[in-house]
């Protein structure tokens, strides 16, 4: 299980939604959860590029929250 799924399992709630005329429960991650990753790309054992990927939340919310 990846880290984002583990975090999402603790921050959220079950919602009852209609699908094809049936009631089903769907997990919704909490809106205040902020989770991002840093991707590093190496070439010939040297760091070439670093990119930031936001999985949950926004970059602006991450900047406001601080380290």
KEGULUM-973830 format. One record per residue (C-alpha): x negated, y negated, z negated; residue number from 1. Coordinates in Angstrom, 2 decimals, decimal comma. Example, Ala and Ser with C-alpha at 12.3 -4.5 7.8 and 13.67 -1.06 7.14 Angstrom:
<sites>
(site (-12,30; 4,50; -7,80); 1)
(site (-13,67; 1,06; -7,14); 2)
</sites>
This chain:
<sites>
(site (0,00; 0,00; 0,00); 1)
(site (-1,46; -3,37; 0,97); 2)
(site (-1,91; -6,25; -1,47); 3)
(site (0,82; -8,43; 0,03); 4)
(site (3,38; -5,64; -0,41); 5)
(site (2,30; -5,13; -4,02); 6)
(site (2,69; -8,84; -4,76); 7)
(site (6,02; -9,03; -2,99); 8)
(site (7,32; -6,09; -5,02); 9)
(site (7,10; -8,18; -8,20); 10)
(site (8,25; -11,55; -6,86); 11)
(site (11,69; -11,45; -5,33); 12)
(site (15,22; -10,17; -5,57); 13)
(site (17,67; -7,82; -3,88); 14)
(site (20,30; -9,42; -1,65); 15)
(site (23,46; -7,80; -0,38); 16)
(site (23,82; -8,39; 3,37); 17)
(site (26,21; -7,11; 6,02); 18)
(site (24,82; -4,96; 8,82); 19)
(site (27,12; -3,39; 11,38); 20)
(site (30,04; -3,85; 9,02); 21)
(site (28,30; -2,14; 6,09); 22)
(site (26,90; -3,63; 2,92); 23)
(site (23,19; -2,95; 2,54); 24)
(site (20,61; -4,25; 0,09); 25)
(site (17,58; -6,11; 1,43); 26)
(site (14,56; -7,27; -0,55); 27)
(site (13,86; -11,00; -0,25); 28)
(site (10,49; -12,31; -1,36); 29)
(site (10,58; -15,34; -3,67); 30)
(site (10,17; -18,64; -1,82); 31)
(site (7,58; -19,95; -4,31); 32)
(site (5,18; -17,06; -3,68); 33)
(site (2,01; -18,19; -1,89); 34)
(site (-0,33; -15,59; -0,46); 35)
(site (-3,06; -16,04; 2,13); 36)
(site (-6,05; -14,18; 3,46); 37)
(site (-9,47; -15,13; 4,78); 38)
(site (-10,54; -13,27; 7,91); 39)
(site (-14,26; -13,09; 8,60); 40)
(site (-15,69; -12,17; 11,99); 41)
(site (-19,23; -10,85; 12,23); 42)
(site (-21,49; -10,42; 15,24); 43)
(site (-24,83; -8,68; 14,86); 44)
(site (-24,46; -8,76; 11,07); 45)
(site (-24,01; -12,53; 11,05); 46)
(site (-20,90; -14,43; 10,07); 47)
(site (-19,57; -16,12; 13,19); 48)
(site (-16,09; -17,35; 12,33); 49)
(site (-13,80; -17,69; 9,31); 50)
(site (-10,05; -18,10; 9,76); 51)
(site (-7,36; -18,58; 7,15); 52)
(site (-4,12; -16,62; 7,53); 53)
(site (-1,03; -17,42; 5,47); 54)
(site (1,05; -14,28; 4,88); 55)
(site (3,62; -15,84; 2,53); 56)
(site (4,24; -19,54; 2,02); 57)
(site (2,65; -22,43; 3,89); 58)
(site (-0,79; -23,97; 4,08); 59)
(site (0,54; -27,23; 2,64); 60)
(site (1,94; -25,41; -0,40); 61)
(site (-1,41; -23,72; -0,91); 62)
(site (-3,23; -27,07; -0,81); 63)
(site (-0,82; -28,56; -3,36); 64)
(site (-1,16; -25,56; -5,69); 65)
(site (-4,94; -25,78; -5,70); 66)
(site (-7,43; -23,04; -6,64); 67)
</sites>
